């Protein structure tokens, strides 16, 4: 196992996760939670982005974004099958993955990678790491995902294939657990730039870099929220609190879309914060 990159992740937190895992009976509690509806119902949220007339794409680009899977004892794998079913209906051109693929050991990513291998959007699959991934063997996660056809982006941009070769996916490392480098992330990026990061706090790492649309997760929409969607426990991070869910205009830059994610972190319950797949069509 490689040394975790997240220097903030203490042995105490590992011990807490191990205790929670034991209490959740190695996933049996999550399976029951899913069956009775406490995981929430996974839905699809649609957005559109109209570029300026001189920058319009040859045809609309359909982007799928999913984040915060938390494969492990707190998330029943059946919800990943629900995600695949929605992707099969939506037929996106490209799939973006926003991190936190596991809770606990990296080996949990295998159940997710097996399913991601079945999804084959024509323009590919791209991913960044989240804080949970960097608290374990992120090298193993990368191996599993790359074998499933997912390209991991750590502070780098990659252009899409023609006719969208002027569009770049700019993937930045996690703002707190990783080593984000905005300059490297956007180096060589094309005219149309799609920012992919785990947490909204990644915006704090930008230094004048421009993007057209950004995607982030991390917040779970609070996971347990009031009926109006306000989180009972606010997510960590100075920007994760005001940007806990939705689409937000960003001063002198493109909008940021923050997803509630797919899985459950630590406890297998979502209330008023249903999991989601985001679909954004860029025109």
MARKOL-126603 format. One record per residue: y negated, x negated, z of N, C-alpha, C in turn; residue number from 1; residue in one letter. Coordinates in Angstrom, 1 decimal. Example, Ala and Ser with C-alpha at 12.3 -4.5 7.8 and 13.67 -1.06 7.14 Angstrom:
BEGIN
5.7|-13.2|7.8|4.5|-12.3|7.8|3.3|-13.2|7.8|1|A
2.2|-12.8|7.1|1.1|-13.7|7.1|0.0|-12.9|7.9|2|S
END
This chain:
BEGIN
1.2|-0.8|0.0|0.0|0.0|0.0|-1.2|-0.9|0.0|1|X
-2.2|-0.5|-0.8|-3.5|-1.3|-0.9|-4.3|-0.9|0.3|2|X
-5.3|-1.8|0.7|-6.2|-1.5|1.8|-7.1|-0.4|1.4|3|X
-7.3|0.7|2.2|-8.2|1.7|1.8|-9.6|1.2|1.7|4|X
-10.3|1.7|0.7|-11.7|1.3|0.4|-12.7|1.9|1.4|5|X
-12.3|3.0|2.0|-13.2|3.7|2.9|-13.2|3.0|4.2|6|X
-14.2|2.3|4.5|-14.3|1.5|5.7|-14.7|2.4|6.9|7|X
-15.1|3.6|6.6|-15.6|4.6|7.7|-14.4|5.4|8.2|8|X
-13.2|5.2|7.6|-12.1|6.1|8.0|-11.3|5.3|9.1|9|X
-11.4|5.9|10.3|-10.8|5.2|11.5|-9.4|5.6|11.7|10|X
-8.7|4.8|12.5|-7.4|5.1|12.9|-7.3|6.4|13.7|11|X
-8.4|6.7|14.4|-8.5|8.0|15.1|-8.4|9.2|14.1|12|X
-9.1|9.1|13.0|-9.0|10.2|12.0|-7.6|10.2|11.4|13|X
-7.0|9.1|11.1|-5.6|9.1|10.6|-4.7|9.8|11.6|14|X
-4.9|9.5|12.9|-4.0|10.1|13.9|-4.3|11.6|14.0|15|X
-5.5|12.1|13.8|-5.8|13.5|13.8|-5.1|14.2|12.7|16|X
-5.2|13.6|11.5|-4.5|14.1|10.3|-3.0|14.2|10.5|17|X
-2.4|13.2|11.2|-1.0|13.2|11.4|-0.6|14.4|12.4|18|X
-1.4|14.6|13.4|-1.2|15.6|14.4|-1.3|17.0|13.7|19|X
-2.3|17.2|12.9|-2.5|18.4|12.2|-1.3|18.7|11.3|20|X
-0.9|17.6|10.6|0.3|17.8|9.7|1.5|18.3|10.4|21|X
1.7|17.7|11.6|2.9|18.2|12.4|2.7|19.6|12.8|22|X
1.5|20.0|13.2|1.2|21.4|13.6|1.4|22.3|12.5|23|X
1.1|21.9|11.3|1.3|22.8|10.1|2.7|22.8|9.6|24|X
3.6|22.2|10.3|5.0|22.2|10.0|5.3|21.8|8.5|25|X
4.7|20.6|8.2|4.9|20.0|6.9|4.7|20.9|5.7|26|X
3.7|21.8|5.8|3.4|22.6|4.7|3.9|24.0|4.7|27|X
4.7|24.3|5.7|5.2|25.7|5.8|4.2|26.7|6.2|28|X
3.2|26.3|7.0|2.1|27.2|7.4|1.2|27.4|6.2|29|X
1.0|26.4|5.4|0.2|26.6|4.2|0.8|27.5|3.2|30|X
2.2|27.4|3.1|2.9|28.3|2.2|2.7|29.8|2.6|31|X
2.8|30.0|3.9|2.6|31.3|4.4|1.2|31.8|4.2|32|X
0.2|30.9|4.5|-1.2|31.2|4.3|-1.5|31.7|2.8|33|X
-0.9|30.9|1.9|-1.1|31.3|0.5|-0.5|32.6|0.2|34|X
0.7|32.9|0.7|1.4|34.2|0.4|0.6|35.4|0.9|35|X
-0.1|35.2|2.0|-0.8|36.4|2.6|-2.2|36.4|2.2|36|X
-2.6|35.5|1.4|-4.0|35.5|0.8|-5.0|34.7|1.5|37|X
-4.7|33.9|2.5|-5.7|33.2|3.3|-6.1|31.9|2.6|38|X
-5.5|31.6|1.5|-6.0|30.5|0.7|-7.2|30.9|-0.2|39|X
-7.4|32.2|-0.3|-8.4|32.8|-1.2|-7.8|33.0|-2.5|40|X
-8.5|33.7|-3.4|-8.0|34.0|-4.8|-8.8|33.1|-5.7|41|X
-8.1|32.2|-6.4|-8.7|31.3|-7.4|-9.3|32.0|-8.5|42|X
-10.6|31.8|-8.8|-11.2|32.5|-9.9|-11.9|31.5|-10.8|43|X
-12.6|32.0|-11.8|-13.3|31.1|-12.8|-14.7|31.5|-12.8|44|X
-15.6|30.5|-12.7|-17.0|30.7|-12.8|-17.6|30.0|-14.0|45|X
-18.3|30.8|-14.8|-18.8|30.3|-16.1|-20.3|29.9|-16.0|46|X
-20.7|28.8|-16.7|-22.0|28.4|-16.9|-22.3|28.0|-18.3|47|X
-23.5|28.0|-18.8|-23.9|27.5|-20.1|-25.0|26.6|-20.0|48|X
-25.1|25.6|-20.9|-26.2|24.7|-21.0|-26.7|24.6|-22.4|49|X
-27.9|25.0|-22.7|-28.5|24.9|-24.0|-29.3|23.6|-24.1|50|X
-28.9|22.6|-24.9|-29.6|21.4|-25.1|-30.9|21.8|-26.0|51|X
-31.8|20.9|-26.0|-33.0|21.1|-26.8|-32.6|21.1|-28.3|52|X
-33.3|21.8|-29.2|-32.9|21.9|-30.6|-32.6|20.6|-31.3|53|X
-33.3|19.6|-31.0|-33.0|18.3|-31.7|-31.8|17.6|-31.2|54|X
-31.2|18.1|-30.1|-30.0|17.4|-29.5|-28.8|18.3|-29.5|55|X
-28.8|19.4|-30.2|-27.7|20.4|-30.2|-26.4|19.7|-30.7|56|X
-25.3|20.1|-30.1|-24.0|19.5|-30.5|-23.5|20.2|-31.8|57|X
-22.5|19.6|-32.5|-22.0|20.2|-33.7|-21.4|21.6|-33.5|58|X
-20.8|21.8|-32.3|-20.3|23.1|-31.9|-20.3|23.1|-30.4|59|X
-20.2|24.2|-29.8|-20.2|24.3|-28.3|-19.1|23.4|-27.7|60|X
-19.4|22.7|-26.7|-18.4|21.9|-25.9|-18.0|22.6|-24.7|61|X
-16.8|22.9|-24.5|-16.3|23.7|-23.3|-15.7|22.7|-22.3|62|X
-16.3|22.6|-21.2|-15.9|21.7|-20.1|-15.3|22.4|-19.0|63|X
-14.2|22.0|-18.5|-13.6|22.5|-17.3|-13.7|21.5|-16.1|64|X
-14.1|22.0|-15.0|-14.3|21.1|-13.8|-13.6|21.7|-12.6|65|X
-12.7|20.9|-12.0|-12.0|21.3|-10.8|-12.1|20.1|-9.8|66|X
-12.1|20.5|-8.5|-12.3|19.4|-7.5|-11.6|19.8|-6.2|67|X
-11.5|18.9|-5.3|-11.0|19.1|-3.9|-9.7|19.8|-3.9|68|X
-8.7|19.2|-4.4|-7.4|19.8|-4.4|-6.7|19.7|-3.1|69|X
-6.8|18.6|-2.4|-6.2|18.4|-1.0|-4.7|18.6|-1.0|70|X
-4.0|18.1|-2.0|-2.6|18.2|-2.0|-2.0|17.6|-0.7|71|X
-1.1|18.3|0.0|-0.6|17.9|1.2|-0.2|19.1|2.1|72|X
-0.2|18.9|3.4|0.3|20.0|4.2|-0.6|21.2|4.4|73|X
-1.9|21.0|4.0|-2.9|22.1|4.2|-3.1|22.9|3.0|74|X
-2.5|22.5|1.8|-2.6|23.3|0.6|-1.3|23.6|0.0|75|X
-1.0|24.8|-0.3|0.3|25.2|-0.9|0.2|24.8|-2.4|76|X
1.2|24.1|-3.0|1.1|23.7|-4.4|1.0|24.9|-5.4|77|X
1.4|26.1|-4.9|1.3|27.3|-5.8|-0.1|27.5|-6.3|78|X
-1.1|27.1|-5.6|-2.5|27.3|-6.1|-2.8|26.4|-7.2|79|X
-2.1|25.2|-7.3|-2.2|24.4|-8.5|-1.6|25.0|-9.7|80|X
-0.6|25.8|-9.5|0.0|26.6|-10.7|-1.0|27.6|-11.1|81|X
-1.7|28.3|-10.2|-2.8|29.2|-10.5|-3.8|28.6|-11.4|82|X
-4.2|27.3|-11.0|-5.2|26.6|-11.8|-4.7|26.3|-13.2|83|X
-3.5|25.9|-13.3|-2.9|25.6|-14.7|-2.9|26.9|-15.5|84|X
-2.7|28.0|-14.9|-2.6|29.3|-15.6|-4.0|29.6|-16.1|85|X
-5.1|29.4|-15.3|-6.4|29.7|-15.8|-6.8|28.7|-16.9|86|X
-6.4|27.4|-16.8|-6.8|26.5|-17.8|-6.1|26.8|-19.1|87|X
-4.9|27.4|-19.0|-4.2|27.8|-20.3|-4.9|28.9|-21.0|88|X
-5.6|29.8|-20.2|-6.3|30.9|-20.8|-7.7|30.4|-21.3|89|X
-8.3|29.5|-20.6|-9.7|29.1|-21.0|-9.7|28.1|-22.1|90|X
-8.6|27.3|-22.2|-8.5|26.3|-23.3|-9.8|25.4|-23.5|91|X
-10.1|24.7|-22.4|-11.3|23.8|-22.5|-11.1|22.6|-23.4|92|X
-12.2|22.1|-23.9|-12.1|20.8|-24.7|-11.8|19.6|-23.9|93|X
-12.3|19.6|-22.6|-12.2|18.5|-21.8|-12.1|18.9|-20.3|94|X
-11.3|18.2|-19.5|-11.1|18.5|-18.1|-11.7|17.4|-17.2|95|X
-12.6|17.8|-16.3|-13.2|16.9|-15.4|-12.6|17.2|-14.0|96|X
-12.3|16.1|-13.2|-11.7|16.2|-11.9|-12.6|15.5|-10.9|97|X
-13.0|16.2|-9.8|-14.0|15.7|-8.9|-13.6|15.1|-7.6|98|X
-12.4|14.7|-7.5|-12.0|13.9|-6.3|-11.4|14.7|-5.2|99|X
-11.0|14.0|-4.1|-10.2|14.6|-3.0|-9.0|15.3|-3.4|100|X
-8.1|14.5|-4.0|-6.9|15.0|-4.6|-5.8|15.2|-3.5|101|X
-6.0|14.5|-2.4|-5.0|14.6|-1.3|-5.7|14.7|0.1|102|X
-4.9|15.2|1.0|-5.2|15.0|2.4|-4.0|14.3|3.0|103|X
-4.2|13.1|3.6|-3.1|12.3|4.1|-2.6|11.3|3.2|104|X
-1.3|10.9|3.1|-0.8|9.8|2.3|-1.1|10.1|0.8|105|X
-1.2|9.0|0.1|-1.5|9.1|-1.4|-0.3|9.7|-2.1|106|X
0.9|9.6|-1.6|2.1|10.1|-2.3|2.0|11.6|-2.5|107|X
1.1|12.3|-1.8|0.9|13.8|-2.0|0.3|14.0|-3.4|108|X
-0.3|13.0|-4.0|-0.9|13.2|-5.3|0.1|13.5|-6.4|109|X
1.4|13.1|-6.1|2.4|13.3|-7.2|2.6|14.7|-7.6|110|X
2.5|15.7|-6.6|2.7|17.1|-6.9|1.6|17.6|-7.8|111|X
0.4|17.0|-7.7|-0.7|17.4|-8.5|-0.6|16.7|-9.9|112|X
-0.3|15.4|-9.9|-0.2|14.7|-11.1|0.8|15.3|-12.1|113|X
1.9|15.8|-11.5|3.0|16.4|-12.3|2.4|17.6|-13.1|114|X
1.6|18.3|-12.4|1.0|19.5|-13.1|-0.1|19.1|-14.0|115|X
-0.9|18.1|-13.7|-2.0|17.7|-14.6|-1.4|17.2|-15.9|116|X
-0.2|16.6|-15.9|0.4|16.1|-17.1|0.6|17.2|-18.1|117|X
0.8|18.5|-17.6|1.1|19.6|-18.4|-0.2|20.1|-19.1|118|X
-1.3|19.8|-18.6|-2.6|20.2|-19.2|-3.1|19.2|-20.2|119|X
-3.3|19.6|-21.5|-3.6|18.6|-22.5|-4.8|19.0|-23.3|120|X
-6.0|19.0|-22.7|-7.2|19.3|-23.5|-7.4|18.3|-24.6|121|X
-7.9|18.7|-25.7|-8.0|17.8|-26.9|-8.9|16.6|-26.7|122|X
-9.9|16.7|-25.8|-10.8|15.6|-25.6|-10.5|14.8|-24.4|123|X
-9.4|15.1|-23.7|-9.0|14.3|-22.6|-9.3|14.9|-21.2|124|X
-8.8|14.1|-20.2|-9.0|14.4|-18.8|-9.6|13.2|-18.1|125|X
-10.7|13.4|-17.3|-11.4|12.3|-16.6|-11.6|12.7|-15.2|126|X
-11.6|11.7|-14.3|-11.6|11.9|-12.9|-12.4|10.8|-12.1|127|X
-12.9|11.2|-11.0|-13.5|10.2|-10.0|-12.8|10.4|-8.7|128|X
-12.9|9.4|-7.8|-12.3|9.5|-6.5|-13.2|10.2|-5.5|129|X
-12.6|10.8|-4.5|-13.3|11.4|-3.4|-13.1|10.6|-2.1|130|X
-13.8|11.0|-1.0|-13.7|10.2|0.2|-12.3|10.2|0.8|131|X
-11.5|11.3|0.6|-10.1|11.3|1.1|-9.3|10.4|0.3|132|X
-9.5|10.3|-1.0|-8.7|9.4|-1.8|-8.9|7.9|-1.4|133|X
-10.1|7.6|-1.1|-10.5|6.2|-0.8|-10.1|5.9|0.7|134|X
-9.5|6.9|1.4|-9.1|6.6|2.8|-7.6|6.3|2.8|135|X
-7.0|6.3|1.6|-5.6|6.0|1.5|-5.3|5.0|0.4|136|X
-4.2|5.0|-0.3|-3.9|4.1|-1.4|-4.4|4.7|-2.7|137|X
-5.7|4.5|-3.0|-6.3|5.0|-4.2|-5.6|4.4|-5.4|138|X
-5.1|3.2|-5.3|-4.4|2.5|-6.4|-3.2|3.3|-6.8|139|X
-2.4|3.9|-5.9|-1.3|4.7|-6.2|-1.7|6.0|-6.9|140|X
-2.8|6.6|-6.4|-3.3|7.8|-7.0|-3.7|7.5|-8.4|141|X
-4.4|6.4|-8.7|-4.8|6.0|-10.0|-3.6|5.9|-10.9|142|X
-2.5|5.3|-10.4|-1.3|5.1|-11.2|-0.7|6.4|-11.6|143|X
-0.6|7.3|-10.6|0.0|8.6|-10.9|-0.8|9.4|-11.9|144|X
-2.2|9.3|-11.8|-3.0|10.1|-12.7|-3.0|9.5|-14.1|145|X
-3.1|8.2|-14.1|-3.1|7.6|-15.5|-1.8|7.9|-16.2|146|X
-0.7|7.9|-15.5|0.6|8.3|-16.1|0.6|9.7|-16.6|147|X
-0.3|10.6|-16.0|-0.4|12.0|-16.4|-1.5|12.1|-17.4|148|X
-2.0|11.0|-17.9|-3.0|11.1|-19.0|-4.5|11.3|-18.5|149|X
-4.7|11.0|-17.2|-6.0|11.2|-16.7|-6.7|9.8|-16.6|150|X
-7.9|9.7|-17.1|-8.7|8.5|-17.1|-9.6|8.4|-15.9|151|X
-9.4|7.4|-15.0|-10.2|7.3|-13.8|-11.5|6.6|-14.1|152|X
-12.6|7.1|-13.7|-13.9|6.5|-13.9|-14.5|6.1|-12.6|153|X
-14.6|4.8|-12.5|-15.3|4.2|-11.3|-16.5|3.4|-11.7|154|X
-17.6|4.1|-11.6|-18.9|3.5|-12.1|-18.9|3.1|-13.5|155|X
-18.5|4.0|-14.4|-18.5|3.7|-15.8|-18.6|4.9|-16.6|156|X
-19.0|4.8|-17.8|-19.1|5.9|-18.8|-18.1|5.8|-19.9|157|X
-17.6|6.9|-20.3|-16.7|6.9|-21.5|-17.1|8.0|-22.5|158|X
-17.2|7.6|-23.7|-17.6|8.6|-24.8|-16.5|9.4|-25.1|159|X
-16.8|10.7|-25.5|-15.8|11.6|-26.0|-15.5|11.3|-27.5|160|X
-14.4|11.8|-28.0|-14.1|11.6|-29.4|-14.9|12.4|-30.3|161|X
-15.0|12.1|-31.6|-15.7|12.9|-32.6|-15.2|14.3|-32.6|162|X
-16.0|15.3|-32.8|-17.5|15.2|-33.2|-18.4|15.1|-32.0|163|X
-17.9|14.8|-30.8|-18.8|14.7|-29.7|-18.9|13.3|-29.2|164|X
-18.9|12.3|-30.1|-19.0|10.9|-29.7|-20.4|10.5|-29.2|165|X
-21.4|11.4|-29.3|-22.7|11.1|-28.6|-22.7|11.7|-27.2|166|X
-21.6|12.2|-26.7|-21.5|12.7|-25.4|-20.7|11.8|-24.5|167|X
-21.2|11.4|-23.4|-20.5|10.5|-22.4|-20.3|11.1|-21.1|168|X
-19.1|10.9|-20.6|-18.7|11.3|-19.2|-19.1|10.1|-18.3|169|X
-20.0|10.3|-17.4|-20.5|9.2|-16.6|-19.9|9.4|-15.1|170|X
-18.9|8.6|-14.8|-18.2|8.8|-13.5|-18.7|7.8|-12.5|171|X
-19.2|8.3|-11.3|-19.8|7.4|-10.3|-18.9|7.5|-9.1|172|X
-18.7|6.4|-8.4|-17.9|6.3|-7.2|-18.5|7.1|-6.1|173|X
-17.6|7.4|-5.1|-18.0|8.3|-4.0|-19.2|7.6|-3.3|174|X
-20.3|8.4|-2.9|-21.5|7.9|-2.4|-21.3|7.2|-1.0|175|X
-20.4|7.7|-0.2|-20.3|7.2|1.1|-19.0|6.3|1.4|176|X
-17.9|6.8|0.8|-16.7|6.0|1.0|-16.4|4.9|0.0|177|X
-17.1|5.1|-1.2|-16.9|4.1|-2.2|-18.0|3.1|-2.3|178|X
-18.2|2.6|-3.6|-19.2|1.6|-3.9|-20.0|2.1|-5.1|179|X
-20.8|3.1|-5.0|-21.5|3.7|-6.2|-22.5|2.7|-6.8|180|X
-22.5|2.7|-8.1|-23.4|1.8|-8.8|-23.9|2.6|-10.0|181|X
-25.1|3.2|-9.8|-25.7|4.1|-10.9|-26.0|3.3|-12.2|182|X
-26.4|2.1|-12.1|-26.7|1.3|-13.3|-25.5|1.1|-14.1|183|X
-24.3|0.7|-13.5|-23.1|0.6|-14.2|-22.6|1.9|-14.7|184|X
-22.8|2.9|-13.9|-22.2|4.3|-14.3|-22.8|4.7|-15.6|185|X
-24.1|4.5|-15.9|-24.7|5.0|-17.1|-24.9|3.9|-18.2|186|X
-24.4|2.7|-17.9|-24.5|1.6|-18.9|-23.8|2.0|-20.2|187|X
-24.5|1.9|-21.3|-23.9|2.2|-22.6|-23.6|3.7|-22.8|188|X
-24.1|4.6|-22.0|-23.8|6.0|-22.2|-24.6|6.5|-23.4|189|X
-24.0|7.6|-24.0|-24.6|8.2|-25.2|-25.8|9.0|-24.9|190|X
-26.3|9.7|-25.9|-27.5|10.5|-25.8|-27.3|11.7|-24.8|191|X
-26.2|12.3|-24.9|-25.9|13.4|-24.0|-25.0|12.9|-22.9|192|X
-25.4|13.1|-21.6|-24.8|12.5|-20.5|-24.3|13.5|-19.5|193|X
-23.1|13.5|-19.1|-22.5|14.4|-18.2|-22.1|13.6|-16.9|194|X
-22.7|13.9|-15.8|-22.5|13.1|-14.6|-21.4|13.8|-13.8|195|X
-20.4|12.9|-13.5|-19.2|13.4|-12.7|-19.2|12.6|-11.4|196|X
-19.2|13.3|-10.2|-19.2|12.6|-9.0|-18.6|13.5|-7.9|197|X
-18.2|12.9|-6.8|-17.5|13.7|-5.8|-18.4|14.6|-5.0|198|X
-19.5|14.0|-4.5|-20.3|14.7|-3.5|-21.8|14.9|-4.1|199|X
-22.5|15.9|-3.8|-23.9|16.1|-4.2|-24.7|14.9|-3.8|200|X
-24.3|14.2|-2.7|-25.1|13.1|-2.2|-25.2|11.9|-3.2|201|X
-24.3|12.0|-4.2|-24.4|10.9|-5.2|-25.8|10.9|-5.9|202|X
-26.5|12.0|-5.9|-27.8|12.0|-6.5|-28.8|11.0|-5.8|203|X
-28.5|10.7|-4.5|-29.3|9.8|-3.8|-29.2|8.4|-4.3|204|X
-28.1|8.1|-5.0|-27.8|6.8|-5.5|-28.4|6.5|-6.9|205|X
-29.0|7.6|-7.5|-29.6|7.4|-8.8|-30.9|6.7|-8.7|206|X
-31.3|5.9|-9.7|-32.5|5.2|-9.7|-33.2|5.4|-11.0|207|X
-33.6|6.6|-11.3|-34.2|6.9|-12.6|-33.3|7.2|-13.7|208|X
-31.9|7.2|-13.5|-31.0|7.5|-14.5|-31.1|8.9|-14.9|209|X
-30.9|9.2|-16.2|-31.0|10.6|-16.7|-29.6|11.1|-17.0|210|X
-29.4|12.4|-16.7|-28.2|13.1|-17.2|-28.6|14.5|-17.6|211|X
-27.7|15.2|-18.3|-28.0|16.5|-18.8|-27.4|17.6|-18.0|212|X
-26.2|17.4|-17.4|-25.6|18.3|-16.5|-24.7|17.5|-15.5|213|X
-24.7|17.8|-14.3|-23.9|17.1|-13.3|-22.9|18.0|-12.6|214|X
-21.8|17.4|-12.2|-20.7|18.2|-11.5|-20.4|17.5|-10.2|215|X
-20.2|18.2|-9.1|-19.8|17.7|-7.8|-19.0|18.7|-7.1|216|X
-18.2|18.3|-6.1|-17.5|19.1|-5.2|-17.8|18.8|-3.8|217|X
-16.7|18.5|-3.0|-16.8|17.9|-1.6|-17.1|19.0|-0.6|218|X
-17.9|20.0|-0.9|-18.4|20.9|0.1|-17.4|22.0|0.5|219|X
-16.6|22.4|-0.5|-15.7|23.6|-0.4|-16.4|24.9|-0.2|220|X
-17.7|24.9|-0.4|-18.5|26.0|-0.2|-18.5|26.4|1.3|221|X
-18.2|25.4|2.2|-18.1|25.6|3.6|-16.6|25.9|4.0|222|X
-15.8|26.4|3.1|-14.4|26.8|3.3|-14.3|28.0|4.1|223|X
-15.0|28.1|5.2|-15.0|29.3|6.1|-16.5|29.6|6.2|224|X
-16.9|30.8|5.6|-18.3|31.2|5.5|-18.5|32.6|5.9|225|X
-19.8|32.9|6.1|-20.2|34.3|6.4|-20.0|35.1|5.2|226|X
-20.1|36.5|5.3|-20.0|37.3|4.1|-20.9|37.0|3.0|227|X
-22.1|36.5|3.3|-23.1|36.1|2.2|-22.8|34.7|1.6|228|X
-21.7|34.1|2.1|-21.4|32.8|1.6|-22.0|31.6|2.3|229|X
-22.8|31.8|3.4|-23.3|30.7|4.2|-22.2|30.1|5.0|230|X
-22.0|28.8|4.9|-21.0|28.1|5.6|-21.2|28.2|7.1|231|X
-20.1|28.4|7.9|-20.2|28.4|9.3|-20.3|27.0|9.8|232|X
-19.6|26.1|9.2|-19.8|24.7|9.5|-20.3|24.0|8.3|233|X
-21.5|23.5|8.3|-22.1|22.9|7.2|-21.4|21.6|6.8|234|X
-21.2|21.4|5.5|-20.6|20.2|5.0|-21.4|18.9|5.4|235|X
-20.7|17.8|5.5|-21.3|16.5|5.8|-22.1|16.0|4.6|236|X
-23.2|15.3|4.9|-24.0|14.7|3.9|-25.4|15.4|3.8|237|X
-26.5|14.7|3.6|-27.8|15.2|3.6|-28.1|16.2|2.4|238|X
-27.4|15.9|1.2|-27.5|16.8|0.1|-26.4|17.8|0.0|239|X
-25.3|17.5|0.7|-24.2|18.5|0.7|-24.5|19.7|1.5|240|X
-25.5|19.7|2.3|-25.9|20.9|3.1|-26.7|21.8|2.3|241|X
-27.8|21.4|1.7|-28.6|22.3|0.8|-27.9|22.7|-0.5|242|X
-27.0|21.8|-1.0|-26.3|22.0|-2.2|-24.9|22.3|-1.9|243|X
-24.6|23.2|-1.0|-23.2|23.5|-0.7|-22.4|24.2|-1.7|244|X
-23.1|25.0|-2.5|-22.4|25.7|-3.6|-23.4|26.3|-4.6|245|X
-23.0|26.2|-5.9|-23.8|26.9|-6.9|-24.4|25.9|-7.9|246|X
-25.4|26.3|-8.6|-26.1|25.5|-9.7|-27.5|25.3|-9.2|247|X
-27.9|24.1|-9.2|-29.2|23.7|-8.7|-30.0|22.9|-9.7|248|X
-31.3|23.2|-9.9|-32.2|22.4|-10.7|-32.5|21.1|-9.9|249|X
-32.5|20.0|-10.6|-32.8|18.7|-9.9|-34.1|18.2|-10.6|250|X
-35.0|17.8|-9.7|-36.3|17.3|-10.2|-36.2|16.2|-11.2|251|X
-36.8|16.3|-12.3|-36.8|15.3|-13.4|-35.4|14.9|-13.9|252|X
-34.5|15.9|-13.8|-33.2|15.6|-14.3|-32.5|16.9|-14.7|253|X
-31.2|16.8|-15.1|-30.4|18.0|-15.4|-30.0|18.8|-14.2|254|X
-29.5|20.0|-14.4|-28.9|20.8|-13.2|-27.7|20.1|-12.7|255|X
-27.4|20.5|-11.4|-26.2|20.0|-10.7|-25.4|21.3|-10.4|256|X
-24.1|21.3|-10.8|-23.2|22.4|-10.5|-22.2|21.9|-9.4|257|X
-22.2|22.6|-8.2|-21.4|22.2|-7.1|-20.3|23.3|-6.9|258|X
-19.1|22.8|-7.0|-17.9|23.7|-6.9|-17.4|23.9|-5.5|259|X
-16.8|25.0|-5.2|-16.1|25.2|-4.0|-14.8|24.5|-3.9|260|X
-14.3|24.0|-5.1|-13.0|23.3|-5.1|-11.8|24.3|-5.1|261|X
-10.6|23.6|-5.0|-9.4|24.4|-5.2|-8.6|24.5|-3.9|262|X
-8.4|23.4|-3.2|-7.5|23.4|-2.1|-8.2|23.6|-0.7|263|X
-7.4|23.4|0.3|-7.9|23.6|1.7|-7.9|22.2|2.4|264|X
-9.0|21.9|3.0|-9.1|20.6|3.8|-8.7|20.9|5.3|265|X
-7.8|20.2|5.8|-7.3|20.1|7.1|-6.6|21.4|7.6|266|X
-7.3|22.6|7.5|-6.6|23.8|7.8|-6.4|24.7|6.6|267|X
-5.3|25.4|6.5|-5.0|26.1|5.2|-5.6|27.5|5.2|268|X
-6.9|27.6|5.4|-7.6|28.9|5.4|-8.9|28.8|4.7|269|X
-9.2|29.8|3.8|-10.5|29.9|3.2|-11.0|31.4|3.5|270|X
-12.2|31.5|4.0|-12.8|32.8|4.2|-14.2|32.9|3.6|271|X
-14.4|33.8|2.7|-15.6|34.0|1.9|-16.0|32.7|1.2|272|X
-15.1|32.0|0.8|-15.3|30.7|0.0|-14.1|30.5|-0.9|273|X
-13.9|31.5|-1.8|-12.7|31.4|-2.6|-12.7|30.1|-3.5|274|X
-11.5|29.6|-3.8|-11.3|28.5|-4.7|-11.7|28.9|-6.1|275|X
-12.1|27.8|-6.9|-12.6|28.2|-8.2|-12.3|27.0|-9.2|276|X
-12.2|27.5|-10.5|-12.3|26.6|-11.6|-13.7|26.8|-12.3|277|X
-14.4|25.8|-12.6|-15.7|25.9|-13.2|-15.6|25.7|-14.7|278|X
-16.1|26.5|-15.5|-16.2|26.3|-16.9|-17.7|26.3|-17.4|279|X
-18.1|25.2|-18.0|-19.4|25.0|-18.5|-19.4|24.8|-20.0|280|X
-20.1|25.6|-20.7|-20.2|25.4|-22.2|-21.5|24.9|-22.5|281|X
-21.5|23.7|-23.2|-22.7|23.0|-23.6|-22.9|23.2|-25.1|282|X
-24.1|23.7|-25.4|-24.4|24.1|-26.8|-25.4|23.2|-27.4|283|X
END
